[in-house]
Amino acid sequence: MGRIDKGIRCSVINCSENAIRSISIEKVESSGLKLTDSKRGYLCQQHYKEYKKKSKDTRRVEKWRWDT
């Protein structure tokens, strides 16, 4: 049973929603979201959607890099 199943909160400052995803803190901070101090970035549904929009180009380049 992981931390998300146990009901950890979103790591974004001033957010108290339950987290649905756990992502590397470096990836989340590179997209511009401000996180509290932790080893992993736990994101609620709203912030995960925002993260995906902001990191779309970076993820596309990474995919191309591995598809060659």
C-alpha positions in Angstrom: 0.0 0.0 0.0 1.6 3.3 -1.1 1.3 6.8 0.2 -1.4 7.8 -2.3 -3.6 4.9 -1.2 -3.1 6.0 2.4 -4.4 9.5 1.6 -1.4 11.8 1.3 -2.2 15.4 0.4 -1.0 17.4 -2.7 2.5 18.8 -2.3 1.7 22.1 -4.0 1.8 25.1 -1.7 -1.7 26.1 -0.4 -3.5 23.0 -1.7 -5.2 20.5 0.6 -6.7 18.0 -2.0 -5.8 14.3 -1.9 -3.0 13.3 -4.3 -3.7 11.1 -7.3 -0.1 10.9 -8.7 3.5 10.8 -7.5 6.1 12.4 -9.8 9.8 13.2 -9.4 10.2 16.5 -7.7 12.7 17.7 -10.4 10.1 17.2 -13.2 7.4 18.9 -11.3 9.5 22.0 -10.3 10.8 22.3 -13.9 7.2 22.9 -15.0 6.9 25.8 -12.7 4.7 24.5 -9.8 5.9 25.5 -6.3 6.1 22.5 -4.0 6.7 22.0 -0.3 9.9 20.2 0.7 9.7 16.5 0.0 11.4 13.8 -1.9 8.5 13.2 -4.3 6.0 15.5 -5.8 2.4 14.4 -5.0 -0.2 16.1 -7.2 -4.0 16.3 -7.0 -6.1 16.0 -10.1 -6.1 19.7 -10.8 -2.4 20.2 -10.4 -1.6 17.1 -12.3 -3.6 18.4 -15.3 -1.7 21.7 -15.0 1.6 19.9 -14.8 0.8 17.9 -18.0 -0.1 21.1 -19.9 3.1 22.9 -18.8 5.4 19.9 -19.6 3.9 18.8 -22.8 6.8 20.0 -25.0 9.4 18.5 -22.7 7.6 15.1 -22.6 7.3 15.1 -26.4 11.0 15.7 -26.9 11.8 12.9 -24.4 9.6 10.5 -26.2 11.3 11.3 -29.6 14.6 10.7 -27.9 13.6 7.2 -26.9 11.7 6.3 -30.1 14.8 6.5 -32.4 
